């Protein structure tokens, strides 16, 4: 039944991703803010779920399938991120390309690290 949890979570994450793309810079922005925001949000949710899962003895792995693999997988957008970077490259927007890659990857890692560190020291 984990496949059903992944399916439901992925659908919900994808719908949220679509909603974000409509609401955040809906007109072709100079910086792909909707993708950036979706990816950071997915990182933050993933970090919180991992921490909750590690702190609860009775954590059902199906929640991880639903929230991490499904929801965060549907919400995060590596393929869109890659396509947007190719478009930036084709337009010769080297600084924006560098900024997008650096901020997206760097802040994704920093978000998970910060949340994990905060929860680890909150005990």
C-alpha positions as CSV (number, residue, x, y, z in Angstrom):
1,X,0.0,0.0,0.0
2,X,3.0,2.3,0.1
3,X,2.6,2.9,-3.6
4,X,-0.9,4.4,-3.0
5,X,0.6,6.7,-0.3
6,X,3.3,7.8,-2.9
7,X,0.6,8.3,-5.5
8,X,-1.7,10.4,-3.3
9,X,1.3,12.5,-1.9
10,X,2.8,13.0,-5.3
11,X,-0.6,14.3,-6.6
12,X,-1.0,16.7,-3.7
13,X,2.6,17.9,-4.1
14,X,2.2,18.4,-7.8
15,X,-1.0,20.4,-7.4
16,X,0.7,22.6,-4.8
17,X,3.6,23.1,-7.2
18,X,1.2,24.1,-10.0
19,X,-0.5,26.6,-7.6
20,X,2.8,28.1,-6.7
21,X,3.8,28.4,-10.3
22,X,0.6,30.4,-10.9
23,X,1.0,32.7,-7.9
24,X,4.7,33.4,-7.8
25,X,5.9,35.5,-10.8
26,X,3.3,34.1,-13.2
27,X,4.7,36.1,-16.1
28,X,8.1,34.7,-17.3
29,X,10.3,36.1,-14.5
30,X,14.0,36.9,-15.0
31,X,14.7,34.5,-12.1
32,X,12.7,31.3,-11.8
33,X,11.3,32.1,-8.3
34,X,8.4,29.7,-8.4
35,X,10.8,26.7,-8.9
36,X,13.2,28.1,-6.3
37,X,10.4,28.5,-3.7
38,X,8.9,25.1,-4.4
39,X,12.3,23.3,-4.1
40,X,13.1,25.1,-0.8
41,X,9.6,24.4,0.6
42,X,10.1,20.7,-0.3
43,X,13.5,20.7,1.5
44,X,12.0,22.2,4.6
45,X,9.0,19.8,4.7
46,X,11.4,16.9,4.1
47,X,13.6,17.9,7.0
48,X,10.7,18.3,9.4
49,X,9.2,14.9,8.4
50,X,12.6,13.2,8.8
51,X,13.0,14.7,12.2
52,X,9.5,13.7,13.3
53,X,10.0,10.2,11.9
54,X,13.3,9.8,13.9
55,X,11.7,11.0,17.2
56,X,8.5,8.9,17.2
57,X,8.8,5.2,18.1
58,X,5.4,4.5,16.5
59,X,6.1,6.3,13.2
60,X,4.4,4.5,10.3
61,X,6.7,4.2,7.3
62,X,3.7,4.9,5.1
63,X,3.8,8.5,6.3
64,X,7.3,8.8,4.9
65,X,6.2,7.3,1.6
66,X,3.3,9.8,1.5
67,X,5.2,12.9,2.6
68,X,8.8,12.4,1.5
69,X,8.7,10.3,-1.6
70,X,5.2,11.4,-2.7
71,X,4.5,15.0,-1.6
72,X,8.1,16.3,-1.6
73,X,8.8,14.5,-4.8
74,X,5.8,16.0,-6.5
75,X,6.5,19.5,-5.1
76,X,10.2,19.6,-5.9
77,X,11.1,20.3,-9.5
78,X,14.5,19.1,-10.6
79,X,13.4,18.6,-14.2
80,X,11.9,22.1,-14.3
81,X,15.0,23.5,-12.6
82,X,17.2,21.8,-15.2
83,X,15.1,23.1,-18.1
84,X,15.1,26.7,-16.7
85,X,18.9,26.6,-16.4
86,X,19.2,25.4,-20.0
87,X,17.0,28.4,-21.1
88,X,19.2,30.8,-19.0
89,X,22.3,29.2,-20.7
90,X,20.8,29.6,-24.2
91,X,20.0,33.3,-23.5
92,X,23.6,33.9,-22.2
93,X,22.4,34.8,-18.8
94,X,25.4,33.4,-17.1
95,X,25.1,35.3,-13.8
96,X,21.4,34.4,-13.4
97,X,22.3,30.8,-14.2
98,X,25.0,30.7,-11.6
99,X,22.8,32.5,-9.0
100,X,20.0,30.1,-9.6
101,X,22.1,26.9,-9.3
102,X,24.1,28.3,-6.3
103,X,21.0,29.5,-4.4
104,X,18.8,26.6,-5.2
105,X,21.4,23.9,-4.3
106,X,23.1,25.9,-1.5
107,X,19.9,27.0,0.1
108,X,18.3,23.6,-0.2
109,X,21.2,22.1,1.7
110,X,21.2,24.9,4.2
111,X,17.5,24.7,4.8
112,X,17.6,21.0,5.7
113,X,20.8,21.5,7.8
114,X,19.2,24.5,9.7
115,X,16.0,22.7,10.4
116,X,17.7,19.5,11.5
117,X,20.1,21.4,13.7
118,X,17.3,23.4,15.3
119,X,15.2,20.4,16.1
120,X,18.2,18.4,17.3
121,X,19.1,21.2,19.8
122,X,15.5,21.8,20.9
123,X,15.4,18.6,23.0
